[in-house]
């Protein structure tokens, strides 16, 4: 079946949603999102190696929220014999794009899966550069769906069991590159050389769900369902088996609930010393209809210097499937399997915006643009949603702003009292305050 051509413009239907956000039909399952600049976004996905007629691709679009549309700039079509790109990361300085793509079935039978694919890009093109296999185990006979896609078997939108699950660039110079797999392996390599920095990190038969670097690039956190491991990227002996700097075990709420990690990301800029974790809770034993309140997801804020838990907020009554931190460190975004997308204040964890039915299927990926003015989410239902993020003035301020304003108010009040009523009344006022 020949693939359908990619539309040059995606435009929201009139009256399709509120003024602050709108859905668009991307015409292909979207698994990964990245921004090259404030108004240019990359969407990656496709139909995999199935004969659905949906080609695998990485598409670059210009974003115009006022016109409520995306315009195609360029597209790189990928092999229809291989898996769709399931994860993607980029380095803006090097203009480098790295995607996780499984090799063809024939290559997998030979024990080869060159999962790490490197591309370069400019304003008009995306160019393939090279590839590398970063994990050692290849099993073509077992498949596992993306956790955000419980319906994947019906549509054959599956990924190879031992596939690249997460890709992350550090913000250091030169950058480092991390790749985590469904087969318990986390790799750390240099860029552009793709040389091993550490021996492959093993997670004891646990799928790697997320990986992220701190702002300096000195620490890497890798997330599996049962634990978070924080690793130093500065090593003297590249052959020695490294020990983690910190291990955070999954929380235990109640015996009847099983908690698992879904994501962990460091803060940025003003929140650089924070670590944000996402935990999904569900009944410890399988039940056909889970009782009310037995499923939920919560986001926690940690001090990444003292490794101390500071605060936690429940964000959804269903598991979270995607998570992001804005580049300025002020905002968090999550997608839930209840089909919603939410934005939180990164300091207080206070909800700022929630889109209740963002997609027809759970969110597979979401990403803020560099200025955190736009958030785009994607799903395997062939849709993306463009969300205009409320400006700082529209958010009602964060805890720091409230503290400053309250302090100024108290000082002004104290001065007025002193000028009007004298020291005796001021002492009484101070005792009350």
Secondary structure, 3 states (H helix, E strand, C coil): CCCCCCCCEEECCCCCCCCCEEEEECCCCEEEEEEEECCEEEEEECCCCCCCCCCCEEEEEEEECCCCEEEEEEEEECCCCCCCCCEEEEECCCCEEEEECCCCHHHHHCCCCCCEEEEEECCCCEEEEEEECCCCCCCCCCEECCCCCCCHHHHCCCEECCCEEEEEECCCCCCEEEEEECCCEEEEEECCCCCECCCCEECCCCCEEEEEECCCCCEEEEEECCEEEEEECCCCCCCCCCCCCEEEECCCCCCCEEEEEEEEEECCHHHCCEEEEEEEEEECCCCCCCCCCCCEEEEEEEECCCCEEEEEEEEECCCEEEEEECCCCCEEEEEECCCCEEEEECCCCCEEEEECCCCCCCEEEEEECCCCCEEEEEECCCEEEEEECCCHHHCCCCHHHHHHHHHHHHHHHHHHHHHHHCHHHHHHHHHHC
